[in-house]
Amino acid sequence: MQLPKFKLLDERIAIHESLPVGVMLAMAGGFLDAYTYLFHGEVFASMQSGNVILLGLNLAQGNFSHILRYVLPIAMFLLGIFFTNILKFRFAHKRLVWQNVAVAIEAVGIFCVGVFSDSAHNLFINAALSFFAAIQFATYRRLAGLPYATTMTTGNLRSIADYLYQYLFKKDPTASFKIKYTATIVFSFCFGAILSTLSATFFAGKAIWLVALLLFGVLGLTIYHQE
């Protein structure tokens, strides 16, 4: 595949793999992890490696009452991946685009979480957000044909290093494009975490509705360009 030049929208790229969609999703991903960590008991919504580490630390320190705090989000994340695979299978040959169905479920679900965000127990909030983050992670795996993630950034950083090597030593003409696209996603993820921290100062738990707004933006953009 001939990779396009760096720009927001390119007719050769499927809309659900486009840069604007990736940016909004990455902002949502960064927002979710900062939101649950800062305001709901120092748990990550999507970065399950962090939850596994925190689980291990608490086990080692004898804080057994904290085990469910980390086990439940991990379990719900796995369930979210499983659910997304079922969703993809059920809508594979339907008129509806399965990615649109997935992001609609995530957007509506996160909006509903926001309704109860200031009154519900942290276990409920974190479990629900981990489930919806898993849907996003499993649904959006490619950016302009490149593998990437919008709910965590370790793999994206590794990709940038790989592309930089290809650019400097292999003289790969497509590497510059790959670096720019992937770096934009990393910065968007970071900006989402910043936005989460600042917005919660003013809106408290209802700040999570900004994530729902981003996801509805993704849904609207994809439907508009698919028609």
N, C-alpha and C positions, 0 to 999 in steps of 0.2 A: 504494500500500500504506500502511495506517495503521501507523505505527511504534509499538511498545509502549513502556511505561515502562521505566525503567532497573531491571532486576532480573536475577538470575542465570539463571533458566530461565523461558521463556514458551512456552506451548503453541502460539502462533501462529508461532513461529520454528522452522525445521528444526533438528534437534539439531546437525548438523554446522556450522550457522551461529550457534550459541548462544555466549553469553559464556564459560561455563566451558571449552568446547572452545577458543575463541580464546585464553583466558588460558594454558591449558596449552601450546598450540602456540607462543605468543609466548615463553613461558619457555624452551621447547625451542630456539627459534630464537636467542635471545640467548645461551643456554648454549653452543650449537654454535660460534658465531663467536668468543666469548671463549676457548673451549677450544682451538680450532685456532690462534688467534693467539698465545696465551700459552704453549702447551705443545707445539705442533707446527710451529714454524718461521715464526711471524708471517704466517700465511696465513689468509684468511677462508673459512669453509665455504660461506656463502651470499651475502655481500655482494661480488658479483663486481666492482662498481665499484671497491672497495678493491683487489682483486687486479689489476685493469687498471692502476690508478695505481701500485701497487708494481712491476708489470711494467715500466711505462714508466720509473720511477725507476731500476731496476736496469739497463735497457738504456742509459739516458743515462749511467750511472756505469760502464758497461763490465763489469758483473757478469753476463756471459753464462752462467756456470755456474748462475745462479739462475733462469734463464728457465723451465725445466720446473716449478719449484716453484709458479709462478703459472699457467702455461699449462694444466697438467694439471687443476687444479680447475675452471678456466673451461670446459674441454672436457667434463669430467664433469658439470658443472652443465647444460650444453646437452643432453647425452645424457639426463640425468634428466628434463628437460622433455619431450623427445621420447618417452621411455619412458612418461611419465604420460599423454600424449595417446593412445598406443597402448592403454594400460590402460583409459582412459575409453571408447574405442571398443569394445574387446573385451567390456567388462562393461556396456555401455549398456542392453542388453535382457535382462540376466541377473537372476536372483533376488538374487544378491549385490550389495550396494551398493558401487559402485566406490570411493567414498571410504574405506570400511572396508578394502577390499583394499589400497589405497595406503598407509594409515597402518600396517597390519599389516606390509607389506613394509618400511617405514621403521623400525618398531620392532624387528623381528627383525634387520634389517641392522645397525642401530646397536648392538644387543646383541652381535652377532658382532664388530663392530669393537672393542668393549670388551675382548673376549677377547684380542685381539692388540695392544691399545693400548700396552703397555709394551715390546713387543719388535719390532713391525713398523716399517718405515721411514716417516718422515713423509709421503713421497709417497703411499704406500698409504692411510694414515689420512685425509689431506686429500682425496684423490680420492674415496674412498668416502663420506666425510661430505658432500662437495659434491653428489654424486649423490643422496643421500638427502634433503638439504636442498632440492634442486630438486623432488623429488617432493612434499614438503610445500608448497613455494611454489606449485606448479602445481595442487595439489588444493584447497587452502583459500584461496579468493579473496574470499569474502563473509562479513561479520559482520552478522547480522540484516538482510540485503539490501544492506548497504553494502560498497563495495569496500575491501579492506584487505590487508595482508600480515603474515605471522607470522615471516618469516625476515629481514626488514629493516624499517627504520622511517622512512625518508625520506618515502615516500609517505603514511604515516600522519600524520606531522607536517604535511605539506602539507594533508591533509584537515582536520585540526584547525583550521588557519588559515582554510581556506575556510568551515568550519562556523561559526567564530567571526564571520566577516564576515556570514554569512547571519543569525546570531542578533542581531547588533548593528544592522545596517543594513537587512536585509530583513525583520526580525521573523518569521523562519521558526520556527513553533512546534515543529518537529521537530529544530531545530539543537542544542538543549540535550542531547537524547538522543544524537545523533550524536557530540557532543563527549565526553560521558561514556564511551560505549562505546569510541571510538577511543583516548582518553587512557588508559583502563584497559589496552588492548593495549600501548601505548608503555611504560607503567610495568612491565608484566609482562615485556616484552622486556629492559628494564634489570635487573629483578630476576633474570632468568635469567642474565645476564652476571655479576652479583654472586655468585649461587649457584655458578656454574662456577668462579670464582676461589677461593672459600672451600672448596668441596668437594674440589677437586683437591689442596689442602693436606693433606687427610687420606687421600684415596683414590687419589691420583695419576691415572694414565690410566683406572682403573676408574670414575672419577667420571662418565664418559660414560654409564654405566648408568642414571644418574638421568634422562637424556633418554629412554632406552628406557622407563623406568617411567612418565614423563609421557605418552608416546605410547600405551602400553598402557592408561593411564587414559582417554585420549581414545577408544580403541577400545572399551573396556568401557562407557563412558558412552553412546556412540552406539548400540551394539548394544542396551543395556538399554532405551533410550528408543524404539528403532525396533520393538521387539517389542510 
